[in-house]
Amino acid sequence: MDYCFETFDANGKSINLITGPGNSGTLLNDFFGSSQEAAIIHAPSKAVTEIAEAGRIWRTEMFPLDSAGNEIHGRRKESALFECKESEACDIPRQLE
């Protein structure tokens, strides 16, 4: 099963959609010029924001696709796209346990 990611701004507007190889949207281009790295943390973005000391955080929804490449509705899960250092990306999930 393949998964897609849709990322939203603070107002809830979709700002990036990753639907598979060859289509990673444009938001990730911003990370390529950054000294930071990015991680998907499988927790609500609000919870990650409360713990994170620095770095940008966006609400991201992860959802599966069927074999035809269509979204399987009702299966979206909120995650946080977190611009951070690798050590922070590993530390935050531990704090959320």
C-alpha positions as CSV (number, residue, x, y, z in Angstrom):
1,M,0.0,0.0,0.0
2,D,1.3,3.5,-0.9
3,Y,0.8,6.5,1.3
4,C,0.4,10.2,0.5
5,F,1.0,13.3,2.6
6,E,-1.0,16.5,2.5
7,T,0.4,19.5,4.4
8,F,-1.5,22.5,5.6
9,D,-0.7,26.1,6.7
10,A,-1.7,27.6,10.0
11,N,-5.1,28.5,8.5
12,G,-5.9,25.0,7.3
13,K,-5.1,25.7,3.6
14,S,-3.5,22.8,1.7
15,I,0.0,23.9,0.8
16,N,1.6,20.7,-0.4
17,L,0.5,17.3,-1.6
18,I,2.9,14.4,-2.0
19,T,1.2,11.7,-4.1
20,G,4.2,9.4,-4.9
21,P,7.5,9.3,-6.8
22,G,7.8,12.2,-9.1
23,N,5.3,14.3,-7.3
24,S,6.6,15.7,-4.0
25,G,4.9,19.1,-4.4
26,T,6.9,22.3,-3.9
27,L,7.2,22.7,-0.1
28,L,10.0,20.2,0.1
29,N,12.1,22.4,-2.1
30,D,12.3,24.8,0.8
31,F,14.0,22.1,2.9
32,F,16.7,21.4,0.3
33,G,18.1,24.9,0.9
34,S,17.8,24.6,4.7
35,S,20.5,23.5,7.2
36,Q,17.8,21.6,9.0
37,E,16.3,18.3,8.1
38,A,12.6,17.3,8.1
39,A,10.8,14.5,9.9
40,I,7.3,13.2,9.9
41,I,6.2,12.6,13.5
42,H,3.1,10.5,13.9
43,A,1.4,12.7,16.5
44,P,-0.9,15.7,16.3
45,S,1.0,18.8,15.3
46,K,-0.3,20.6,18.3
47,A,1.4,18.1,20.6
48,V,4.6,18.4,18.7
49,T,4.5,22.2,18.8
50,E,4.1,22.1,22.6
51,I,7.3,20.0,23.0
52,A,9.5,21.3,20.2
53,E,12.0,24.0,21.2
54,A,12.7,25.2,17.7
55,G,11.9,24.5,14.1
56,R,8.9,24.9,11.8
57,I,5.9,22.6,12.2
58,W,3.1,21.9,9.9
59,R,0.0,19.8,10.3
60,T,0.2,17.0,7.8
61,E,-2.2,14.2,7.0
62,M,-1.0,10.8,5.9
63,F,-3.4,8.7,3.9
64,P,-3.3,5.4,2.0
65,L,-3.9,4.9,-1.7
66,D,-5.6,1.9,-3.3
67,S,-4.0,-0.1,-6.2
68,A,-5.5,2.4,-8.7
69,G,-3.8,5.3,-6.9
70,N,-7.0,6.7,-5.4
71,E,-7.3,7.8,-1.8
72,I,-8.9,5.3,0.6
73,H,-11.3,7.6,2.3
74,G,-11.8,7.7,6.1
75,R,-8.2,6.6,6.7
76,R,-6.4,9.9,7.1
77,K,-4.1,10.3,10.1
78,E,-2.7,13.5,11.4
79,S,1.0,13.9,11.8
80,A,3.4,16.7,12.1
81,L,6.0,17.7,9.5
82,F,8.8,19.1,11.7
83,E,11.9,20.9,10.4
84,C,14.5,19.9,12.9
85,K,17.8,18.2,13.6
86,E,17.8,14.4,13.6
87,S,18.3,14.2,17.4
88,E,15.2,16.3,17.9
89,A,13.2,14.1,15.5
90,C,14.1,11.1,17.6
91,D,13.6,12.8,21.0
92,I,10.1,14.1,20.5
93,P,8.3,10.8,19.9
94,R,9.9,9.5,23.1
95,Q,8.5,12.5,25.0
96,L,5.1,11.8,23.6
97,E,4.9,8.2,24.8
